[in-house]
Amino acid sequence: MSELADTPKPPYWAVIFASVRTDADAEHYSQTADEMMALADEEAIAGWQAQADHLIAQRLGRERWYRAYRLRVARVERAATFERQD
């Protein structure tokens, strides 16, 4: 079994979200992050900004959870894998 996450065969889309957290409301943040991950899939990327639960999470993030964040959406054209079988 691989220790690396499986990804689809290219091409596929990747959404990269990096943030600097505040100390506020860690328990609710964790629950909301789990819910957002459950909602995210390939079909949802285009409409993600208009998704109702995500709009609430965005507002809460800006008000409470993040000092800063950066979002990137990228199309993965090529992927390579190496795994030693020791």
C-alpha positions, 0 to 999 in steps of 0.5 A: 500500500502506498504512503502517498495520496492517490490522484486521478490520471492527468489532466485534472484540476487541483485547488491549493489553499494555504492559510495563516490561522488565528487562534480563534474558534479551533473546534468550529474551524476543524468541523467546517474544514471537514465539511468543506472537504466533503463538499469539494470534488471535480464537478464543484470547482467551477461553482465553488464560490457560489456554494451556500455552505462555502459562502458561510465558511468564507465569511467566518474565515475572514472574520475569525479564522484567517489572518491571511490566505492564498488560493490557487487553482491549477490544471495538472498536465503531467504527473510522475510516480516513483516508489521503492519496493523494499 
